[in-house]
């Protein structure tokens, strides 16, 4: 019986923690709605995500081997162009990633 009580207590604690962690963002949402910091984060986060993606992609370029970063540079350029055109971070990242992957898989086949 002691084992059953221990199991029920552990499940109750796990459920309470899960519910609390899911409820906290909604509880503080109203308090943060007027926050200037949150407004700034909301405005700059897409640019930050794209910048981190660009730095990561460009840092992995191997200049000693074909195609010498062409897919990565093209992916960054396409991402920037689509973002400038549509102002949609998700679309920009998706299209730029697809362009990079497509070039990375076709350019080595053109010039081994």
NUGU-211874 format. One line per 8 residues: number of its first residue (from 1); their letters; for each residue x, y, z of N, C-alpha, C, O. Coordinates in pm, 1 decimal, decimal comma, padded with zeros to 6 digits. Layout:
<recs>
NUM) A) X/Y/Z/X/Y/Z/X/Y/Z/X/Y/Z ~ ...
</recs>
This chain:
<recs>
1) XXXXXXXX) 00080,6/-00119,2/00000,0/00000,0/00000,0/00000,0/00085,3/00126,1/00000,0/00047,8/00228,3/-00057,5 ~ 00201,0/00117,0/00065,7/00291,1/00233,0/00070,3/00336,1/00270,0/-00070,6/00348,3/00388,3/-00102,3 ~ 00361,0/00170,1/-00155,8/00404,4/00194,9/-00293,1/00297,5/00265,2/-00374,1/00328,0/00353,4/-00454,4 ~ 00170,3/00226,4/-00353,4/00060,3/00290,8/-00426,0/00045,2/00436,9/-00385,5/00023,1/00523,0/-00470,6 ~ 00056,9/00464,7/-00258,0/00047,2/00602,1/-00209,1/00161,4/00687,1/-00264,5/00141,8/00802,9/-00301,4 ~ 00279,8/00628,5/-00269,8/00396,6/00698,3/-00324,2/00374,7/00729,8/-00472,5/00407,9/00839,3/-00518,0 ~ 00319,3/00635,0/-00547,4/00293,1/00654,3/-00689,3/00188,4/00763,7/-00712,1/00205,0/00848,9/-00799,4 ~ 00081,1/00760,8/-00633,7/-00023,5/00862,2/-00646,1/00031,4/01001,1/-00611,6/-00001,5/01098,8/-00678,9
9) XXXXXXXX) 00114,1/01010,7/-00508,2/00173,1/01138,7/-00469,1/00266,4/01190,6/-00578,8/00264,6/01309,5/-00610,7 ~ 00347,2/01102,3/-00636,2/00439,4/01142,9/-00743,1/00361,5/01191,4/-00865,2/00398,3/01292,0/-00925,9 ~ 00254,7/01121,2/-00901,6/00171,8/01164,2/-01014,6/00104,1/01297,6/-00986,4/00095,4/01382,3/-01075,3 ~ 00056,0/01317,3/-00864,0/-00008,9/01443,7/-00828,0/00088,5/01560,1/-00838,3/00052,9/01666,9/-00888,0 ~ 00211,3/01539,9/-00791,7/00313,5/01644,9/-00800,9/00346,7/01674,3/-00947,6/00357,1/01790,3/-00987,3 ~ 00363,2/01568,7/-01027,6/00395,1/01587,8/-01169,4/00282,6/01661,3/-01241,3/00308,4/01749,7/-01323,0 ~ 00159,0/01625,7/-01211,6/00044,1/01692,8/-01274,8/00036,4/01838,5/-01231,3/00011,8/01926,4/-01313,9 ~ 00056,6/01864,7/-01104,8/00051,0/02002,6/-01054,2/00159,0/02089,1/-01117,8/00132,8/02203,3/-01155,4
17) XXXXXXXX) 00279,2/02036,1/-01129,9/00389,1/02112,0/-01191,4/00359,1/02138,0/-01339,0/00381,2/02248,6/-01388,2 ~ 00309,1/02037,1/-01409,3/00277,7/02053,6/-01550,9/00169,8/02158,8/-01572,2/00182,4/02244,3/-01659,9 ~ 00064,5/02152,8/-01492,9/-00044,1/02250,8/-01505,2/00006,6/02391,0/-01472,1/-00027,0/02487,6/-01540,6 ~ 00087,4/02401,4/-01367,2/00140,7/02532,7/-01328,7/00229,6/02590,3/-01438,1/00219,8/02708,7/-01470,1 ~ 00315,9/02507,6/-01495,4/00405,1/02556,8/-01600,6/00328,7/02598,9/-01725,5/00370,8/02690,5/-01796,1 ~ 00219,6/02534,3/-01752,5/00138,8/02573,5/-01869,0/00050,8/02694,0/-01840,1/00014,7/02767,3/-01932,2 ~ 00015,7/02715,9/-01714,5/-00072,4/02827,1/-01677,7/00003,6/02957,5/-01655,0/-00053,0/03065,2/-01673,8 ~ 00129,4/02950,2/-01615,4/00207,5/03070,5/-01583,6/00212,0/03170,7/-01699,4/00189,9/03289,5/-01676,0
25) XXXXXXXX) 00239,7/03128,2/-01823,6/00242,8/03228,4/-01931,6/00110,8/03302,9/-01947,8/00110,5/03422,6/-01976,6 ~ -00001,1/03233,4/-01929,6/-00130,5/03299,4/-01942,6/-00156,9/03392,5/-01824,5/-00221,9/03496,0/-01839,5 ~ -00106,8/03355,6/-01708,1/-00127,5/03438,2/-01589,2/-00049,9/03569,9/-01597,7/-00098,9/03673,2/-01552,0 ~ 00069,5/03567,3/-01655,2/00150,8/03688,8/-01662,1/00131,6/03764,6/-01793,4/00187,6/03872,5/-01812,6 ~ 00052,1/03707,2/-01882,9/00031,3/03770,7/-02013,6/-00024,9/03911,5/-02000,3/00022,9/04003,7/-02066,4 ~ -00124,2/03928,9/-01917,2/-00184,4/04062,0/-01901,4/-00087,4/04161,5/-01840,0/-00087,7/04279,0/-01876,5 ~ -00004,6/04115,6/-01747,1/00091,6/04205,7/-01683,1/00198,3/04251,3/-01782,9/00248,3/04363,4/-01773,7 ~ 00232,8/04164,6/-01877,6/00338,9/04196,8/-01973,6/00285,6/04262,2/-02101,4/00364,0/04305,9/-02185,7
33) XXXXXXXX) 00156,7/04268,8/-02115,9/00098,4/04321,0/-02239,8/00142,9/04463,4/-02270,4/00163,6/04498,1/-02386,7 ~ 00157,6/04545,1/-02168,7/00197,0/04685,6/-02185,9/00347,9/04707,6/-02171,4/00393,4/04822,0/-02170,3 ~ 00424,5/04601,9/-02160,6/00567,9/04612,4/-02137,3/00641,2/04658,0/-02264,1/00621,1/04602,4/-02372,0 ~ 00725,2/04758,5/-02249,5/00805,4/04805,9/-02362,5/00909,3/04701,8/-02403,3/00941,2/04688,3/-02521,4 ~ 00961,8/04628,3/-02305,2/01060,3/04524,2/-02334,6/00999,5/04415,4/-02422,6/01061,4/04373,3/-02520,3 ~ 00880,8/04370,4/-02389,7/00815,0/04266,8/-02469,6/00783,9/04318,7/-02609,5/00794,7/04243,8/-02706,6 ~ 00746,0/04443,5/-02621,3/00720,7/04502,4/-02753,3/00848,6/04504,6/-02836,8/00845,4/04476,7/-02956,6 ~ 00961,6/04537,9/-02773,0/01090,1/04537,5/-02843,7/01130,2/04396,5/-02885,4/01177,0/04375,3/-02997,3
41) XXXXXXXX) 01111,9/04301,2/-02796,2/01144,8/04161,5/-02829,1/01058,3/04113,6/-02944,6/01107,5/04046,1/-03035,0 ~ 00931,3/04147,3/-02942,6/00840,4/04108,0/-03049,9/00882,2/04168,3/-03183,4/00868,0/04105,0/-03288,1 ~ 00933,6/04290,0/-03179,3/00975,3/04358,0/-03302,2/01108,1/04304,9/-03355,4/01124,8/04293,2/-03476,8 ~ 01203,2/04272,4/-03267,2/01337,5/04235,5/-03309,1/01362,6/04085,1/-03319,0/01462,2/04045,0/-03379,2 ~ 01277,0/04000,8/-03262,8/01302,2/03857,0/-03261,6/01313,8/03795,3/-03401,5/01404,8/03715,1/-03422,8 ~ 01226,2/03828,2/-03498,6/01243,6/03769,7/-03631,4/01380,0/03804,0/-03692,0/01445,1/03717,5/-03750,7 ~ 01423,3/03928,5/-03678,3/01554,1/03967,1/-03729,4/01665,2/03891,8/-03657,2/01762,8/03850,9/-03720,0 ~ 01651,6/03873,2/-03526,8/01750,8/03798,5/-03449,7/01759,5/03653,7/-03493,6/01868,9/03598,6/-03505,8
49) XXXXXXXX) 01644,3/03591,4/-03517,7/01643,3/03451,8/-03562,1/01709,3/03438,0/-03698,8/01786,5/03344,9/-03721,5 ~ 01679,7/03529,2/-03788,7/01739,7/03523,4/-03922,4/01890,4/03549,7/-03914,6/01967,7/03486,4/-03986,4 ~ 01932,2/03641,5/-03829,1/02075,2/03670,7/-03813,5/02150,2/03549,4/-03759,7/02257,5/03515,6/-03809,7 ~ 02095,0/03484,5/-03659,1/02159,6/03364,5/-03604,0/02168,6/03256,7/-03710,2/02272,0/03190,8/-03721,4 ~ 02063,3/03236,6/-03788,8/02064,7/03137,2/-03895,8/02170,8/03170,7/-04000,1/02241,3/03081,7/-04047,8 ~ 02182,5/03298,7/-04035,7/02282,2/03339,4/-04135,4/02423,7/03317,9/-04083,8/02508,5/03266,0/-04156,5 ~ 02450,5/03356,6/-03960,8/02584,5/03338,2/-03903,5/02619,2/03189,7/-03897,0/02731,4/03150,5/-03929,0 ~ 02523,7/03107,5/-03855,8/02547,4/02962,6/-03848,9/02577,1/02906,8/-03988,3/02671,1/02829,3/-04005,5
57) XXXXXXXX) 02497,7/02945,9/-04086,8/02517,3/02893,4/-04222,4/02651,1/02937,4/-04279,4/02721,3/02857,5/-04341,3 ~ 02687,2/03063,4/-04259,3/02811,7/03113,9/-04317,6/02935,3/03065,2/-04242,8/03043,5/03058,3/-04301,0 ~ 02921,2/03031,6/-04115,4/03037,5/02983,6/-04039,8/03076,5/02841,3/-04078,3/03186,8/02797,0/-04046,3 ~ 02989,6/02770,5/-04145,0/03016,2/02631,5/-04182,9/03071,9/02618,6/-04325,0/03084,5/02507,3/-04376,2 ~ 03104,7/02729,0/-04388,2/03155,5/02724,0/-04525,0/03296,4/02667,5/-04525,0/03382,6/02711,8/-04449,1 ~ 03318,5/02569,5/-04610,8/03451,0/02510,7/-04629,5/03508,2/02568,5/-04759,0/03470,1/02526,8/-04868,3 ~ 03600,5/02665,5/-04745,9/03650,8/02736,0/-04863,7/03745,6/02652,2/-04947,5/03779,0/02690,1/-05059,8 ~ 03788,7/02540,3/-04895,3/03882,8/02456,9/-04969,8/03817,1/02351,9/-05056,0/03886,2/02268,2/-05114,1
65) XXXXXXXX) 03686,7/02353,8/-05065,9/03618,7/02247,5/-05138,1/03500,5/02303,3/-05216,7/03431,1/02393,1/-05169,1 ~ 03477,3/02250,7/-05336,3/03366,0/02293,1/-05420,6/03236,3/02262,1/-05350,5/03227,7/02154,0/-05292,3 ~ 03139,1/02341,9/-05350,1/03114,8/02464,4/-05423,2/03148,8/02592,7/-05346,2/03090,7/02697,6/-05374,4 ~ 03239,6/02586,9/-05251,9/03295,0/02705,1/-05183,9/03191,6/02801,1/-05126,1/03206,8/02922,6/-05139,2 ~ 03088,3/02750,1/-05063,3/02991,2/02834,2/-04994,3/02884,2/02896,1/-05080,9/02805,7/02977,6/-05032,6 ~ 02879,1/02860,2/-05206,1/02777,7/02916,8/-05294,8/02635,4/02885,6/-05244,2/02551,4/02975,7/-05241,8 ~ 02606,1/02760,6/-05203,9/02470,0/02734,3/-05153,5/02436,6/02816,2/-05028,5/02325,2/02866,9/-05015,4 ~ 02532,4/02829,1/-04937,4/02507,7/02903,6/-04814,1/02486,1/03052,0/-04842,4/02392,9/03112,7/-04789,6
73) XXXXXXXX) 02572,0/03109,8/-04925,3/02557,6/03251,1/-04959,8/02427,4/03277,0/-05035,1/02360,3/03377,6/-05011,6 ~ 02392,3/03186,6/-05124,8/02266,5/03202,2/-05198,3/02147,5/03187,3/-05103,4/02048,9/03259,9/-05116,3 ~ 02155,7/03094,8/-05009,2/02047,9/03077,4/-04912,4/02027,8/03201,0/-04827,2/01914,4/03240,9/-04800,7 ~ 02137,6/03262,0/-04783,8/02128,4/03385,0/-04705,2/02070,9/03498,0/-04790,5/01987,8/03575,5/-04743,1 ~ 02114,5/03507,5/-04915,1/02064,0/03612,7/-05004,1/01914,8/03594,2/-05032,4/01838,8/03691,0/-05031,6 ~ 01873,3/03470,3/-05057,3/01731,7/03443,8/-05082,3/01649,1/03474,1/-04958,0/01540,8/03531,7/-04968,1 ~ 01699,5/03435,8/-04840,4/01629,2/03463,5/-04715,2/01610,7/03614,4/-04698,2/01501,4/03660,6/-04665,6 ~ 01716,6/03689,9/-04720,2/01708,4/03836,0/-04705,8/01611,9/03896,3/-04807,3/01533,6/03985,2/-04773,8
81) XXXXXXXX) 01617,4/03848,1/-04930,7/01529,8/03902,5/-05035,0/01382,7/03873,0/-05006,6/01297,3/03960,5/-05020,4 ~ 01354,2/03750,6/-04967,2/01215,2/03714,8/-04937,8/01165,4/03791,8/-04815,2/01050,3/03835,3/-04811,0 ~ 01252,7/03808,2/-04715,8/01210,2/03882,4/-04597,6/01186,8/04030,2/-04630,7/01093,9/04091,4/-04577,9 ~ 01268,2/04086,0/-04715,4/01249,3/04225,3/-04757,4/01119,3/04239,7/-04835,5/01049,9/04340,8/-04824,3 ~ 01087,1/04138,2/-04914,2/00969,3/04140,9/-04999,5/00840,5/04118,7/-04920,2/00744,5/04194,4/-04935,4 ~ 00837,9/04013,3/-04833,9/00714,0/03973,4/-04767,1/00707,2/04010,0/-04618,4/00598,3/04010,6/-04561,2 ~ 00819,2/04040,2/-04555,5/00824,2/04070,8/-04411,2/00762,7/03958,3/-04327,6/00688,2/03982,6/-04232,7 ~ 00795,8/03835,3/-04365,4/00745,2/03717,8/-04295,8/00864,9/03628,1/-04264,3/00921,3/03565,4/-04354,0
89) XXXXXXXX) 00903,3/03622,2/-04137,2/01024,5/03549,6/-04098,3/01014,8/03401,1/-04129,7/01111,7/03341,5/-04176,7 ~ 00900,8/03341,5/-04104,8/00885,9/03197,5/-04129,1/00900,5/03167,2/-04277,3/00972,8/03074,9/-04314,8 ~ 00833,4/03243,1/-04361,1/00843,4/03223,6/-04505,8/00986,4/03247,0/-04553,3/01037,8/03170,2/-04634,7 ~ 01050,7/03351,3/-04503,7/01188,0/03383,4/-04543,9/01283,2/03270,1/-04510,7/01362,7/03227,8/-04594,6 ~ 01274,7/03221,1/-04388,0/01364,2/03113,4/-04344,8/01337,1/02986,7/-04424,2/01431,0/02918,0/-04464,3 ~ 01211,3/02955,0/-04447,3/01176,0/02833,9/-04521,8/01227,6/02839,5/-04665,1/01290,0/02744,6/-04712,6 ~ 01201,9/02950,0/-04733,8/01244,1/02961,7/-04874,1/01397,5/02966,1/-04884,2/01455,3/02902,9/-04972,7 ~ 01463,0/03039,7/-04794,8/01608,8/03044,7/-04796,7/01672,2/02910,0/-04768,2/01771,6/02873,2/-04830,9
97) XXXXXXXX) 01615,2/02836,0/-04673,3/01666,1/02702,0/-04643,1/01647,3/02608,3/-04761,3/01737,1/02531,2/-04794,9 ~ 01531,0/02614,9/-04824,2/01507,2/02530,8/-04942,0/01603,7/02564,7/-05055,3/01653,1/02475,0/-05123,5 ~ 01630,6/02692,9/-05075,5/01726,1/02732,8/-05179,8/01865,3/02679,6/-05148,4/01934,2/02629,4/-05237,2 ~ 01906,7/02690,3/-05023,7/02038,4/02641,5/-04983,3/02048,9/02490,0/-05001,9/02148,6/02440,5/-05054,5 ~ 01946,8/02417,1/-04959,0/01948,3/02271,1/-04971,7/01946,9/02229,4/-05118,4/02018,9/02137,6/-05157,7 ~ 01865,8/02296,2/-05198,6/01859,6/02261,9/-05340,8/01994,6/02284,0/-05408,9/02039,5/02199,5/-05486,3 ~ 02058,5/02395,7/-05380,7/02189,8/02422,4/-05441,5/02297,2/02328,5/-05387,0/02383,7/02282,7/-05461,7 ~ 02291,6/02300,1/-05258,1/02391,7/02211,4/-05198,3/02383,9/02071,4/-05257,2/02484,5/02000,7/-05263,6
105) XXXXXXXX) 02264,9/02031,0/-05300,3/02249,6/01897,0/-05357,5/02268,1/01893,4/-05507,9/02287,5/01785,2/-05563,2 ~ 02262,8/02006,7/-05576,7/02279,8/02005,6/-05721,5/02417,5/02052,2/-05766,2/02469,9/02000,4/-05864,8 ~ 02477,5/02147,4/-05697,4/02608,3/02198,9/-05741,7/02719,1/02093,8/-05737,7/02797,3/02089,5/-05832,7 ~ 02732,1/02009,2/-05636,3/02839,1/01909,0/-05639,7/02823,1/01812,0/-05756,1/02922,5/01759,4/-05806,1 ~ 02699,6/01787,3/-05800,1/02678,3/01697,9/-05913,0/02721,6/01762,1/-06045,1/02759,5/01692,4/-06139,2 ~ 02715,8/01894,7/-06051,3/02756,2/01965,6/-06173,6/02907,6/01965,3/-06187,8/02959,3/01945,0/-06297,6 ~ 02978,3/01987,2/-06079,5/03125,1/01996,6/-06082,7/03182,2/01910,9/-05970,6/03196,4/01957,3/-05857,4 ~ 03214,8/01786,1/-06001,9/03263,1/01696,3/-05894,6/03392,4/01733,4/-05837,0/03441,8/01665,4/-05747,1
</recs>
